[in-house]
Amino acid sequence: MERELALEFVRVTEAAALASGHLIGRGDKNGADQLAVDAMRSVLDTVHIRGTVVIGEGEMDEAPMLYIGEQVGAGDGEEVDIAVDPLEGTNLVAKGIPGAIAVMAVAKKGHLLHAPDMYMEKIVAGPDGVGVVHLDAPIEENLRELAKASGRDVRDLTVVLLDRERHQEKIRRIREAGARVKLISDGDVSPAIAACLPHSGVDMLVGSGGAPEGVIAAAAVKCLGGTMQGRLIPEDDAQLKRLHQMGVTDAQHVLTLDDLVRGDDAFYVATGITDGDLLKGVQYGKRYATTYSVVMRLKTGTVRYITTQHRMDRMASK
């Protein structure tokens, strides 16, 4: 993929963040999500790609735009797979809570896992965790081995989990092992990335969350040289049938990073909506709005942070 696409993809997530940011703290999560979807879809059509949405807002019969299988882009250029979450953290925006982002991952056609809308059990760690942690290992062993690999004590490690009842036993065991626990209410893409960044204060993400979000996070984890494993969790026969239709015959199969994102070229792009640990949120002024974005490219290993000022009186024409 051409490197010039990086800035074009940033324009896409910026548009979603700018549109949905107007509803921060207003209690309207569905309205904010719709604004983000509309804006992202509009700008995507100006990018010179032939894109297929492989992870989006849902199936064609339940999502009018950015549905799975939809063709996006200007209709010329390279064929690519696109995974989008125009507003990752709808509740965060509605409540004015930190951590909401507009995010997308892009790879060559056929290189992103077409993850269905179901839960995925996940484990993510940074470069020190490569070949060290494993989804099926006891959490105590993973903590011990990661601490050893990073030259630290287990007491120095911080593990992020979604604050859900299903994680209570794992939380207890992490604390008993001596590590810190950081609980989040929504949105596990940014924390997964934080686990791969030095000085982020996060060393590992574990637990179950959305499978689509897992694939998007995997693109960034791979760009950053970290490690990630996942296992899809079908909750009923319909979801199990969906897995079989995708060609996944063994629901217990552990998906590696290369299963989630194939090949050696991919982009991960995100723009902050509300302030977070990695990105500031949208800031609206009298004449300008300011956005804070990150774009990562797997092929080169580059991570660029981009601050953009947008003229308020010209935003409609962008």
C-alpha positions in Angstrom: 0.0 0.0 0.0 1.2 3.5 -0.8 2.5 5.5 2.2 0.5 8.5 1.0 -2.6 6.7 2.1 -1.7 7.2 5.7 -2.7 10.9 5.7 -5.9 10.1 3.8 -6.9 7.6 6.4 -6.2 10.1 9.1 -8.7 12.4 7.4 -11.3 9.6 7.7 -11.0 9.2 11.5 -10.7 12.9 12.0 -14.0 13.4 10.3 -15.7 10.9 12.5 -14.2 12.4 15.7 -15.1 15.9 14.7 -18.7 15.0 13.9 -19.4 12.9 17.0 -17.5 15.1 19.4 -20.3 17.6 19.3 -22.4 15.2 21.4 -19.8 14.6 24.2 -21.6 14.4 27.5 -25.1 14.8 26.0 -26.3 11.3 26.7 -27.1 10.4 23.1 -24.8 7.5 22.3 -26.8 6.4 19.2 -26.9 10.0 17.8 -23.1 10.3 18.3 -22.5 7.0 16.7 -24.6 7.9 13.7 -22.8 11.2 13.2 -19.5 9.3 13.3 -20.7 6.7 10.8 -22.0 9.3 8.3 -18.8 11.4 8.5 -16.5 8.4 8.1 -18.4 7.0 5.2 -18.5 10.3 3.4 -14.7 10.9 3.6 -13.9 7.3 2.8 -15.4 7.7 -0.6 -12.8 10.3 -1.5 -9.8 8.0 -0.8 -8.3 6.4 -3.9 -8.8 2.7 -2.9 -11.1 -0.1 -3.7 -12.1 -1.1 -0.2 -14.3 -3.7 1.3 -15.6 -3.3 4.8 -14.8 -6.6 6.6 -15.6 -5.3 10.1 -18.1 -2.5 10.4 -21.5 -1.5 11.8 -23.1 -4.9 11.2 -24.6 -6.9 8.4 -26.2 -5.2 5.3 -29.8 -5.8 6.7 -29.0 -4.0 10.0 -26.7 -1.2 9.0 -27.4 1.3 6.2 -23.7 2.3 5.9 -20.3 0.8 6.6 -22.0 -2.6 6.7 -19.9 -5.8 6.3 -19.2 -6.4 2.6 -19.9 -2.8 1.6 -17.6 -1.4 -1.1 -16.0 1.9 -0.2 -13.5 4.3 -1.6 -13.2 6.3 -4.8 -13.2 3.1 -6.9 -9.6 3.2 -8.1 -6.3 2.3 -6.5 -5.4 -0.8 -4.5 -7.9 -3.4 -3.3 -7.9 -3.4 0.5 -9.8 -4.8 3.5 -11.1 -2.2 6.0 -12.1 -2.7 9.6 -13.8 0.4 11.1 -15.3 1.5 14.4 -16.4 5.1 13.8 -17.0 5.5 17.5 -15.3 3.1 19.8 -16.8 3.9 23.1 -20.3 5.2 22.5 -21.1 5.2 26.2 -17.9 7.1 26.8 -19.0 9.9 24.5 -22.5 9.9 25.9 -21.2 10.3 29.5 -18.2 12.5 28.7 -15.8 9.8 30.0 -12.2 9.5 28.7 -11.1 7.0 26.1 -13.4 7.3 23.1 -11.8 7.1 19.7 -12.6 6.9 16.0 -10.5 4.1 14.6 -9.8 2.0 11.5 -7.4 -0.7 10.3 -6.5 -1.3 6.7 -4.7 -4.2 5.0 -4.4 -5.7 1.6 -7.4 -7.6 0.4 -7.8 -10.9 2.3 -5.4 -10.0 5.0 -7.8 -9.1 7.9 -9.7 -11.7 9.8 -13.4 -11.3 9.0 -14.4 -11.5 12.7 -18.1 -11.9 13.4 -19.9 -9.8 16.0 -19.3 -12.0 19.0 -17.0 -12.1 22.0 -13.3 -12.9 21.8 -11.1 -14.0 24.7 -7.8 -11.9 24.4 -4.4 -11.5 25.8 -2.1 -8.7 24.7 1.4 -7.7 25.8 4.2 -5.7 24.4 7.5 -6.9 22.8 8.7 -8.4 26.0 5.7 -10.7 25.9 6.5 -12.2 22.5 6.8 -16.0 22.9 6.4 -15.6 26.7 2.6 -15.2 27.4 -0.1 -17.6 26.1 -3.8 -17.4 26.2 -4.1 -20.9 27.7 -1.5 -20.4 30.4 -2.7 -19.6 34.0 -2.7 -15.8 34.6 -0.3 -16.3 37.4 2.2 -17.9 35.0 1.8 -15.2 32.4 2.4 -12.5 35.0 5.5 -14.3 36.3 7.0 -14.9 32.9 6.3 -11.4 31.6 7.9 -9.9 34.8 11.0 -12.1 34.2 11.2 -11.2 30.5 11.0 -7.5 31.3 13.4 -7.5 34.2 10.8 -6.5 36.8 8.8 -7.9 39.6 5.1 -9.0 39.3 4.2 -6.2 41.7 5.4 -3.7 39.0 2.9 -5.0 36.4 -0.5 -3.5 35.6 -3.2 -5.5 33.8 -6.2 -4.0 32.1 -9.6 -5.7 32.0 -13.1 -4.6 31.2 -15.1 -4.1 34.4 -17.5 -7.0 33.9 -18.9 -9.7 36.2 -17.4 -12.4 34.0 -13.9 -11.1 34.9 -14.2 -11.1 38.7 -12.4 -14.4 39.2 -9.5 -13.3 36.9 -9.3 -10.0 38.7 -9.0 -11.7 42.1 -6.2 -14.0 40.9 -4.3 -11.1 39.3 -4.4 -9.2 42.6 -3.5 -12.3 44.6 -0.5 -12.8 42.3 0.6 -9.3 43.3 0.0 -7.3 40.1 -2.1 -4.2 39.8 -5.5 -4.2 38.1 -6.9 -1.3 36.0 -10.6 -1.6 35.2 -12.2 0.1 32.2 -15.9 0.6 31.5 -15.9 0.4 27.7 -13.5 0.3 24.7 -10.6 -2.2 24.9 -8.8 -1.1 21.7 -6.8 1.7 23.2 -5.8 -0.3 26.3 -4.6 -3.1 24.1 -2.3 -0.7 22.3 -1.2 0.8 25.6 0.1 -2.6 26.6 2.6 -2.4 23.7 3.9 1.1 24.5 6.7 1.9 26.9 5.8 4.2 29.8 2.1 3.8 29.2 1.5 2.3 32.6 -0.1 -0.8 31.1 1.7 -4.1 30.7 -1.0 -6.6 29.7 -4.7 -6.7 28.6 -6.7 -9.9 29.3 -10.3 -11.0 29.3 -13.1 -11.1 26.8 -14.4 -8.3 24.6 -15.6 -7.7 21.1 -14.0 -9.8 18.3 -14.2 -7.0 15.8 -12.4 -4.7 18.2 -9.9 -7.4 18.6 -9.0 -7.4 15.0 -8.7 -3.6 14.9 -6.4 -3.7 17.9 -4.3 -6.5 16.4 -3.3 -4.2 13.5 -1.7 -1.8 16.0 -0.2 -4.5 18.2 1.5 -6.0 15.1 2.8 -2.5 14.1 4.2 -2.1 17.5 5.9 -5.5 17.7 3.8 -6.8 20.5 2.0 -10.1 20.9 -1.7 -10.9 20.9 -3.7 -14.1 20.9 -7.5 -14.6 20.8 -10.2 -17.2 20.8 -13.7 -16.6 19.4 -16.5 -17.3 21.9 -19.8 -18.3 20.2 -22.7 -18.0 22.6 -25.3 -19.9 20.7 -25.9 -22.1 17.7 -26.4 -19.2 15.4 -23.0 -17.8 16.3 -21.4 -21.2 16.0 -23.0 -21.6 12.5 -21.5 -18.2 11.6 -18.1 -19.5 12.6 -18.4 -22.5 10.4 -19.5 -20.4 7.5 -16.3 -18.4 7.9 -14.3 -21.6 7.7 -13.5 -21.8 11.4 -14.3 -25.4 12.3 -12.6 -25.5 15.7 -14.1 -22.9 18.0 -11.3 -23.6 20.6 -8.6 -22.6 18.1 -6.2 -20.0 19.5 -5.8 -17.2 16.9 -2.3 -15.7 16.7 -1.4 -12.2 15.6 -0.7 -13.5 12.1 -4.2 -15.1 12.0 -5.8 -11.8 12.9 -3.7 -9.6 10.5 -1.9 -11.4 7.7 1.1 -10.2 5.7 3.6 -7.4 6.4 1.7 -4.3 5.5 -1.2 -2.7 7.4 -2.3 0.7 8.7 -3.8 1.5 12.1 -5.3 4.9 12.4 -7.2 6.6 15.3 -8.3 10.0 16.4 -9.3 10.9 19.9 -12.8 11.9 20.6 -12.7 12.3 24.4 -9.4 12.7 26.3 -7.6 9.4 26.8 -4.3 8.0 27.9 -2.9 7.8 24.4 -4.7 10.6 22.5 -6.3 13.9 23.5 -9.9 14.4 22.5 -11.4 16.9 20.1 -11.1 20.5 21.2 -13.5 23.0 19.8 -12.6 26.7 19.7 -14.2 29.8 18.3 -12.6 29.5 14.8 -10.8 26.2 14.9 -11.3 22.7 16.1 -8.2 20.6 17.0 -7.8 16.9 16.7 -5.1 14.5 17.8 -4.5 11.3 15.8 -2.0 8.5 15.5 -1.2 6.5 12.4 0.9 3.3 12.4 2.3 1.4 9.4 3.4 -2.2 9.7 5.7 -2.2 6.7 8.0 0.5 8.1 7.3 0.4 11.8 6.5 4.1 11.9 4.2 5.6 14.4 3.2 9.2 13.7 1.2 11.5 16.0 -0.6 14.2 14.1 -2.2 17.4 15.5 -4.5 19.1 13.1 -6.3 22.4 13.3 -9.6 22.5 11.3 -11.2 25.8 10.3 -14.7 25.7 11.7 -16.2 27.7 8.7 -14.7 25.2 6.2 -15.2 21.9 7.9 -18.4 21.2 5.9 -16.4 21.2 2.7 -13.6 18.9 3.9 
